Amino acid sequence: TIFELVSLAEPESSFSLILFLVPTNFLTSGAGDRVNPPAEDGSSDVIFLQQPFKYFGRTYNQIFVNNNGYLTFTEPLSAYNPILDTARDIIAPLWTRLDNRRGGTISYREDTSNAVLAYVTAAVKQYFPNIPFAATSAFVATWDSVPYHNGGGVRLTLIFDY
């Protein structure tokens, strides 16, 4: 079974970030997604969020989807090896040397549709029934069949609510 990593944040509660695995049919790339162009160690342009995202006490209004499997908030980052001693906030579910010039698709969208928010809310409540939660916006980033620079592809979708 293939799983997707999902990251969700609830601004009104005491926890800042939850990471868990869900079945691959959770949410994937879809209509209206923007796609990163093929580039070694590339990134999306700045994505201005419709709603601010609170992450470990900091509030961000923008995000970057990096080709090497992670999200940054203040600027793009081209590193393919994890940097552990940085003050930069990073959500890094896949941080490795991916190369979308060889295939695959890196796509993303911010989704506020009632159907997606209801789906995300229900999924979080299923896994965390004692935490009050209602999704208000979801950012969905998908690395679909993007090969490692010398190998096969992976599929990962990252979704977070803020």
Biotite code that builds the C-alpha atoms (Angstrom):
import biotite.structure as struc

atoms = struc.array([
    struc.Atom([0.000, 0.000, 0.000], chain_id="A", res_id=1, res_name="THR", atom_name="CA", element="C"),
    struc.Atom([1.271, 3.457, -0.879], chain_id="A", res_id=2, res_name="ILE", atom_name="CA", element="C"),
    struc.Atom([0.796, 6.135, 1.752], chain_id="A", res_id=3, res_name="PHE", atom_name="CA", element="C"),
    struc.Atom([0.949, 9.903, 1.668], chain_id="A", res_id=4, res_name="GLU", atom_name="CA", element="C"),
    struc.Atom([2.406, 12.095, 4.381], chain_id="A", res_id=5, res_name="LEU", atom_name="CA", element="C"),
    struc.Atom([-0.057, 14.648, 5.667], chain_id="A", res_id=6, res_name="VAL", atom_name="CA", element="C"),
    struc.Atom([0.838, 17.628, 7.807], chain_id="A", res_id=7, res_name="SER", atom_name="CA", element="C"),
    struc.Atom([-1.857, 19.658, 9.501], chain_id="A", res_id=8, res_name="LEU", atom_name="CA", element="C"),
    struc.Atom([-1.699, 22.628, 11.847], chain_id="A", res_id=9, res_name="ALA", atom_name="CA", element="C"),
    struc.Atom([-4.490, 23.970, 14.028], chain_id="A", res_id=10, res_name="GLU", atom_name="CA", element="C"),
    struc.Atom([-4.000, 27.647, 14.894], chain_id="A", res_id=11, res_name="PRO", atom_name="CA", element="C"),
    struc.Atom([-6.380, 27.657, 17.878], chain_id="A", res_id=12, res_name="GLU", atom_name="CA", element="C"),
    struc.Atom([-4.880, 24.717, 19.758], chain_id="A", res_id=13, res_name="SER", atom_name="CA", element="C"),
    struc.Atom([-1.646, 24.093, 21.603], chain_id="A", res_id=14, res_name="SER", atom_name="CA", element="C"),
    struc.Atom([-0.105, 21.821, 18.996], chain_id="A", res_id=15, res_name="PHE", atom_name="CA", element="C"),
    struc.Atom([1.641, 23.356, 16.036], chain_id="A", res_id=16, res_name="SER", atom_name="CA", element="C"),
    struc.Atom([2.046, 20.478, 13.633], chain_id="A", res_id=17, res_name="LEU", atom_name="CA", element="C"),
    struc.Atom([0.865, 16.917, 13.218], chain_id="A", res_id=18, res_name="ILE", atom_name="CA", element="C"),
    struc.Atom([2.479, 14.500, 10.812], chain_id="A", res_id=19, res_name="LEU", atom_name="CA", element="C"),
    struc.Atom([0.788, 11.219, 9.955], chain_id="A", res_id=20, res_name="PHE", atom_name="CA", element="C"),
    struc.Atom([0.324, 8.761, 7.136], chain_id="A", res_id=21, res_name="LEU", atom_name="CA", element="C"),
    struc.Atom([-2.971, 8.240, 5.335], chain_id="A", res_id=22, res_name="VAL", atom_name="CA", element="C"),
    struc.Atom([-4.006, 6.080, 2.367], chain_id="A", res_id=23, res_name="PRO", atom_name="CA", element="C"),
    struc.Atom([-3.005, 7.409, -1.048], chain_id="A", res_id=24, res_name="THR", atom_name="CA", element="C"),
    struc.Atom([-6.570, 8.209, -1.994], chain_id="A", res_id=25, res_name="ASN", atom_name="CA", element="C"),
    struc.Atom([-6.703, 10.943, 0.670], chain_id="A", res_id=26, res_name="PHE", atom_name="CA", element="C"),
    struc.Atom([-6.082, 13.990, -1.544], chain_id="A", res_id=27, res_name="LEU", atom_name="CA", element="C"),
    struc.Atom([-3.900, 14.173, -4.596], chain_id="A", res_id=28, res_name="THR", atom_name="CA", element="C"),
    struc.Atom([-3.100, 16.638, -7.313], chain_id="A", res_id=29, res_name="SER", atom_name="CA", element="C"),
    struc.Atom([-6.132, 17.979, -9.085], chain_id="A", res_id=30, res_name="GLY", atom_name="CA", element="C"),
    struc.Atom([-7.703, 20.557, -11.346], chain_id="A", res_id=31, res_name="ALA", atom_name="CA", element="C"),
    struc.Atom([-6.300, 24.021, -10.856], chain_id="A", res_id=32, res_name="GLY", atom_name="CA", element="C"),
    struc.Atom([-2.963, 22.855, -9.461], chain_id="A", res_id=33, res_name="ASP", atom_name="CA", element="C"),
    struc.Atom([0.080, 24.882, -10.394], chain_id="A", res_id=34, res_name="ARG", atom_name="CA", element="C"),
    struc.Atom([3.114, 22.887, -11.536], chain_id="A", res_id=35, res_name="VAL", atom_name="CA", element="C"),
    struc.Atom([6.791, 23.509, -10.846], chain_id="A", res_id=36, res_name="ASN", atom_name="CA", element="C"),
    struc.Atom([8.836, 23.667, -14.051], chain_id="A", res_id=37, res_name="PRO", atom_name="CA", element="C"),
    struc.Atom([11.537, 21.035, -14.528], chain_id="A", res_id=38, res_name="PRO", atom_name="CA", element="C"),
    struc.Atom([14.727, 22.250, -12.837], chain_id="A", res_id=39, res_name="ALA", atom_name="CA", element="C"),
    struc.Atom([17.498, 20.642, -10.848], chain_id="A", res_id=40, res_name="GLU", atom_name="CA", element="C"),
    struc.Atom([17.185, 21.786, -7.236], chain_id="A", res_id=41, res_name="ASP", atom_name="CA", element="C"),
    struc.Atom([14.462, 24.265, -8.279], chain_id="A", res_id=42, res_name="GLY", atom_name="CA", element="C"),
    struc.Atom([11.490, 25.759, -6.501], chain_id="A", res_id=43, res_name="SER", atom_name="CA", element="C"),
    struc.Atom([8.158, 27.380, -7.139], chain_id="A", res_id=44, res_name="SER", atom_name="CA", element="C"),
    struc.Atom([7.897, 31.123, -7.256], chain_id="A", res_id=45, res_name="ASP", atom_name="CA", element="C"),
    struc.Atom([6.593, 32.668, -4.056], chain_id="A", res_id=46, res_name="VAL", atom_name="CA", element="C"),
    struc.Atom([3.033, 31.498, -3.303], chain_id="A", res_id=47, res_name="ILE", atom_name="CA", element="C"),
    struc.Atom([1.035, 34.049, -1.334], chain_id="A", res_id=48, res_name="PHE", atom_name="CA", element="C"),
    struc.Atom([-1.370, 32.274, 1.002], chain_id="A", res_id=49, res_name="LEU", atom_name="CA", element="C"),
    struc.Atom([-5.018, 33.310, 1.285], chain_id="A", res_id=50, res_name="GLN", atom_name="CA", element="C"),
    struc.Atom([-4.817, 32.821, 5.054], chain_id="A", res_id=51, res_name="GLN", atom_name="CA", element="C"),
    struc.Atom([-1.740, 33.161, 7.268], chain_id="A", res_id=52, res_name="PRO", atom_name="CA", element="C"),
    struc.Atom([-0.147, 29.890, 8.388], chain_id="A", res_id=53, res_name="PHE", atom_name="CA", element="C"),
    struc.Atom([1.040, 29.591, 11.998], chain_id="A", res_id=54, res_name="LYS", atom_name="CA", element="C"),
    struc.Atom([4.022, 27.288, 12.370], chain_id="A", res_id=55, res_name="TYR", atom_name="CA", element="C"),
    struc.Atom([5.794, 26.847, 15.714], chain_id="A", res_id=56, res_name="PHE", atom_name="CA", element="C"),
    struc.Atom([4.889, 30.327, 16.926], chain_id="A", res_id=57, res_name="GLY", atom_name="CA", element="C"),
    struc.Atom([5.653, 32.128, 13.676], chain_id="A", res_id=58, res_name="ARG", atom_name="CA", element="C"),
    struc.Atom([3.076, 33.362, 11.182], chain_id="A", res_id=59, res_name="THR", atom_name="CA", element="C"),
    struc.Atom([3.714, 33.082, 7.446], chain_id="A", res_id=60, res_name="TYR", atom_name="CA", element="C"),
    struc.Atom([1.811, 34.585, 4.527], chain_id="A", res_id=61, res_name="ASN", atom_name="CA", element="C"),
    struc.Atom([3.818, 32.875, 1.796], chain_id="A", res_id=62, res_name="GLN", atom_name="CA", element="C"),
    struc.Atom([5.325, 29.498, 0.975], chain_id="A", res_id=63, res_name="ILE", atom_name="CA", element="C"),
    struc.Atom([7.669, 27.882, -1.578], chain_id="A", res_id=64, res_name="PHE", atom_name="CA", element="C"),
    struc.Atom([7.353, 24.319, -2.913], chain_id="A", res_id=65, res_name="VAL", atom_name="CA", element="C"),
    struc.Atom([10.891, 23.081, -3.440], chain_id="A", res_id=66, res_name="ASN", atom_name="CA", element="C"),
    struc.Atom([11.645, 20.385, -6.013], chain_id="A", res_id=67, res_name="ASN", atom_name="CA", element="C"),
    struc.Atom([13.701, 18.338, -3.543], chain_id="A", res_id=68, res_name="ASN", atom_name="CA", element="C"),
    struc.Atom([10.676, 17.447, -1.411], chain_id="A", res_id=69, res_name="GLY", atom_name="CA", element="C"),
    struc.Atom([10.181, 20.214, 1.124], chain_id="A", res_id=70, res_name="TYR", atom_name="CA", element="C"),
    struc.Atom([8.405, 23.509, 1.786], chain_id="A", res_id=71, res_name="LEU", atom_name="CA", element="C"),
    struc.Atom([10.022, 26.758, 2.934], chain_id="A", res_id=72, res_name="THR", atom_name="CA", element="C"),
    struc.Atom([8.449, 30.014, 4.006], chain_id="A", res_id=73, res_name="PHE", atom_name="CA", element="C"),
    struc.Atom([10.812, 32.962, 3.613], chain_id="A", res_id=74, res_name="THR", atom_name="CA", element="C"),
    struc.Atom([12.721, 32.075, 0.456], chain_id="A", res_id=75, res_name="GLU", atom_name="CA", element="C"),
    struc.Atom([13.370, 29.128, -1.845], chain_id="A", res_id=76, res_name="PRO", atom_name="CA", element="C"),
    struc.Atom([16.156, 26.756, -0.904], chain_id="A", res_id=77, res_name="LEU", atom_name="CA", element="C"),
    struc.Atom([18.141, 24.701, -3.398], chain_id="A", res_id=78, res_name="SER", atom_name="CA", element="C"),
    struc.Atom([19.802, 22.249, -0.994], chain_id="A", res_id=79, res_name="ALA", atom_name="CA", element="C"),
    struc.Atom([19.190, 18.552, -1.517], chain_id="A", res_id=80, res_name="TYR", atom_name="CA", element="C"),
    struc.Atom([20.980, 17.476, 1.668], chain_id="A", res_id=81, res_name="ASN", atom_name="CA", element="C"),
    struc.Atom([19.149, 18.289, 4.916], chain_id="A", res_id=82, res_name="PRO", atom_name="CA", element="C"),
    struc.Atom([20.510, 21.296, 6.766], chain_id="A", res_id=83, res_name="ILE", atom_name="CA", element="C"),
    struc.Atom([19.976, 20.699, 10.465], chain_id="A", res_id=84, res_name="LEU", atom_name="CA", element="C"),
    struc.Atom([21.562, 23.822, 11.926], chain_id="A", res_id=85, res_name="ASP", atom_name="CA", element="C"),
    struc.Atom([19.414, 26.431, 10.232], chain_id="A", res_id=86, res_name="THR", atom_name="CA", element="C"),
    struc.Atom([17.058, 28.952, 11.798], chain_id="A", res_id=87, res_name="ALA", atom_name="CA", element="C"),
    struc.Atom([14.855, 28.615, 8.720], chain_id="A", res_id=88, res_name="ARG", atom_name="CA", element="C"),
    struc.Atom([11.477, 26.910, 9.201], chain_id="A", res_id=89, res_name="ASP", atom_name="CA", element="C"),
    struc.Atom([11.080, 23.966, 6.829], chain_id="A", res_id=90, res_name="ILE", atom_name="CA", element="C"),
    struc.Atom([8.464, 21.257, 6.392], chain_id="A", res_id=91, res_name="ILE", atom_name="CA", element="C"),
    struc.Atom([10.545, 18.438, 4.959], chain_id="A", res_id=92, res_name="ALA", atom_name="CA", element="C"),
    struc.Atom([8.636, 15.207, 4.371], chain_id="A", res_id=93, res_name="PRO", atom_name="CA", element="C"),
    struc.Atom([10.895, 14.031, 1.533], chain_id="A", res_id=94, res_name="LEU", atom_name="CA", element="C"),
    struc.Atom([14.077, 16.117, 1.607], chain_id="A", res_id=95, res_name="TRP", atom_name="CA", element="C"),
    struc.Atom([16.277, 14.255, -0.823], chain_id="A", res_id=96, res_name="THR", atom_name="CA", element="C"),
    struc.Atom([17.825, 14.680, -4.248], chain_id="A", res_id=97, res_name="ARG", atom_name="CA", element="C"),
    struc.Atom([14.847, 14.576, -6.610], chain_id="A", res_id=98, res_name="LEU", atom_name="CA", element="C"),
    struc.Atom([15.077, 15.578, -10.264], chain_id="A", res_id=99, res_name="ASP", atom_name="CA", element="C"),
    struc.Atom([11.844, 16.528, -12.038], chain_id="A", res_id=100, res_name="ASN", atom_name="CA", element="C"),
    struc.Atom([13.782, 17.081, -15.277], chain_id="A", res_id=101, res_name="ARG", atom_name="CA", element="C"),
    struc.Atom([13.776, 13.283, -15.607], chain_id="A", res_id=102, res_name="ARG", atom_name="CA", element="C"),
    struc.Atom([10.014, 12.946, -15.154], chain_id="A", res_id=103, res_name="GLY", atom_name="CA", element="C"),
    struc.Atom([7.176, 13.214, -12.694], chain_id="A", res_id=104, res_name="GLY", atom_name="CA", element="C"),
    struc.Atom([5.203, 16.239, -11.618], chain_id="A", res_id=105, res_name="THR", atom_name="CA", element="C"),
    struc.Atom([5.447, 18.600, -8.662], chain_id="A", res_id=106, res_name="ILE", atom_name="CA", element="C"),
    struc.Atom([2.138, 20.384, -8.186], chain_id="A", res_id=107, res_name="SER", atom_name="CA", element="C"),
    struc.Atom([0.440, 22.454, -5.513], chain_id="A", res_id=108, res_name="TYR", atom_name="CA", element="C"),
    struc.Atom([-2.703, 24.348, -4.660], chain_id="A", res_id=109, res_name="ARG", atom_name="CA", element="C"),
    struc.Atom([-4.408, 26.107, -1.809], chain_id="A", res_id=110, res_name="GLU", atom_name="CA", element="C"),
    struc.Atom([-7.897, 24.658, -1.394], chain_id="A", res_id=111, res_name="ASP", atom_name="CA", element="C"),
    struc.Atom([-10.810, 26.171, 0.509], chain_id="A", res_id=112, res_name="THR", atom_name="CA", element="C"),
    struc.Atom([-13.592, 24.166, -1.099], chain_id="A", res_id=113, res_name="SER", atom_name="CA", element="C"),
    struc.Atom([-16.206, 22.824, 1.302], chain_id="A", res_id=114, res_name="ASN", atom_name="CA", element="C"),
    struc.Atom([-15.661, 19.261, 0.074], chain_id="A", res_id=115, res_name="ALA", atom_name="CA", element="C"),
    struc.Atom([-11.901, 19.292, 0.724], chain_id="A", res_id=116, res_name="VAL", atom_name="CA", element="C"),
    struc.Atom([-12.231, 21.048, 4.089], chain_id="A", res_id=117, res_name="LEU", atom_name="CA", element="C"),
    struc.Atom([-14.891, 18.566, 5.228], chain_id="A", res_id=118, res_name="ALA", atom_name="CA", element="C"),
    struc.Atom([-12.701, 15.674, 4.086], chain_id="A", res_id=119, res_name="TYR", atom_name="CA", element="C"),
    struc.Atom([-9.604, 17.002, 5.878], chain_id="A", res_id=120, res_name="VAL", atom_name="CA", element="C"),
    struc.Atom([-11.585, 17.785, 9.035], chain_id="A", res_id=121, res_name="THR", atom_name="CA", element="C"),
    struc.Atom([-13.075, 14.275, 9.108], chain_id="A", res_id=122, res_name="ALA", atom_name="CA", element="C"),
    struc.Atom([-9.645, 12.677, 8.592], chain_id="A", res_id=123, res_name="ALA", atom_name="CA", element="C"),
    struc.Atom([-8.072, 14.631, 11.437], chain_id="A", res_id=124, res_name="VAL", atom_name="CA", element="C"),
    struc.Atom([-10.987, 13.878, 13.762], chain_id="A", res_id=125, res_name="LYS", atom_name="CA", element="C"),
    struc.Atom([-10.703, 10.188, 12.882], chain_id="A", res_id=126, res_name="GLN", atom_name="CA", element="C"),
    struc.Atom([-7.078, 10.069, 14.033], chain_id="A", res_id=127, res_name="TYR", atom_name="CA", element="C"),
    struc.Atom([-7.326, 12.701, 16.801], chain_id="A", res_id=128, res_name="PHE", atom_name="CA", element="C"),
    struc.Atom([-10.897, 12.534, 18.155], chain_id="A", res_id=129, res_name="PRO", atom_name="CA", element="C"),
    struc.Atom([-10.129, 14.445, 21.374], chain_id="A", res_id=130, res_name="ASN", atom_name="CA", element="C"),
    struc.Atom([-8.681, 17.525, 19.683], chain_id="A", res_id=131, res_name="ILE", atom_name="CA", element="C"),
    struc.Atom([-11.165, 20.160, 18.513], chain_id="A", res_id=132, res_name="PRO", atom_name="CA", element="C"),
    struc.Atom([-10.427, 20.787, 14.864], chain_id="A", res_id=133, res_name="PHE", atom_name="CA", element="C"),
    struc.Atom([-12.117, 22.344, 11.843], chain_id="A", res_id=134, res_name="ALA", atom_name="CA", element="C"),
    struc.Atom([-10.086, 22.880, 8.671], chain_id="A", res_id=135, res_name="ALA", atom_name="CA", element="C"),
    struc.Atom([-10.399, 26.391, 7.240], chain_id="A", res_id=136, res_name="THR", atom_name="CA", element="C"),
    struc.Atom([-7.916, 26.120, 4.384], chain_id="A", res_id=137, res_name="SER", atom_name="CA", element="C"),
    struc.Atom([-5.666, 23.384, 3.024], chain_id="A", res_id=138, res_name="ALA", atom_name="CA", element="C"),
    struc.Atom([-2.428, 23.617, 1.092], chain_id="A", res_id=139, res_name="PHE", atom_name="CA", element="C"),
    struc.Atom([-1.828, 20.516, -1.029], chain_id="A", res_id=140, res_name="VAL", atom_name="CA", element="C"),
    struc.Atom([1.651, 19.840, -2.439], chain_id="A", res_id=141, res_name="ALA", atom_name="CA", element="C"),
    struc.Atom([2.240, 16.675, -4.475], chain_id="A", res_id=142, res_name="THR", atom_name="CA", element="C"),
    struc.Atom([5.499, 15.141, -5.685], chain_id="A", res_id=143, res_name="TRP", atom_name="CA", element="C"),
    struc.Atom([4.140, 12.531, -8.111], chain_id="A", res_id=144, res_name="ASP", atom_name="CA", element="C"),
    struc.Atom([6.542, 9.991, -9.650], chain_id="A", res_id=145, res_name="SER", atom_name="CA", element="C"),
    struc.Atom([9.467, 12.413, -9.440], chain_id="A", res_id=146, res_name="VAL", atom_name="CA", element="C"),
    struc.Atom([12.620, 10.304, -9.766], chain_id="A", res_id=147, res_name="PRO", atom_name="CA", element="C"),
    struc.Atom([15.608, 10.424, -7.507], chain_id="A", res_id=148, res_name="TYR", atom_name="CA", element="C"),
    struc.Atom([18.476, 11.994, -9.449], chain_id="A", res_id=149, res_name="HIS", atom_name="CA", element="C"),
    struc.Atom([19.865, 8.511, -10.209], chain_id="A", res_id=150, res_name="ASN", atom_name="CA", element="C"),
    struc.Atom([16.896, 6.249, -9.639], chain_id="A", res_id=151, res_name="GLY", atom_name="CA", element="C"),
    struc.Atom([13.177, 5.547, -9.534], chain_id="A", res_id=152, res_name="GLY", atom_name="CA", element="C"),
    struc.Atom([10.285, 7.831, -8.666], chain_id="A", res_id=153, res_name="GLY", atom_name="CA", element="C"),
    struc.Atom([8.248, 8.512, -5.546], chain_id="A", res_id=154, res_name="VAL", atom_name="CA", element="C"),
    struc.Atom([4.764, 9.818, -4.918], chain_id="A", res_id=155, res_name="ARG", atom_name="CA", element="C"),
    struc.Atom([4.074, 12.070, -1.943], chain_id="A", res_id=156, res_name="LEU", atom_name="CA", element="C"),
    struc.Atom([1.246, 14.458, -1.229], chain_id="A", res_id=157, res_name="THR", atom_name="CA", element="C"),
    struc.Atom([1.553, 16.938, 1.625], chain_id="A", res_id=158, res_name="LEU", atom_name="CA", element="C"),
    struc.Atom([-1.588, 18.625, 2.892], chain_id="A", res_id=159, res_name="ILE", atom_name="CA", element="C"),
    struc.Atom([-1.822, 21.040, 5.759], chain_id="A", res_id=160, res_name="PHE", atom_name="CA", element="C"),
    struc.Atom([-4.569, 23.164, 7.213], chain_id="A", res_id=161, res_name="ASP", atom_name="CA", element="C"),
    struc.Atom([-3.982, 26.526, 8.813], chain_id="A", res_id=162, res_name="TYR", atom_name="CA", element="C"),
])
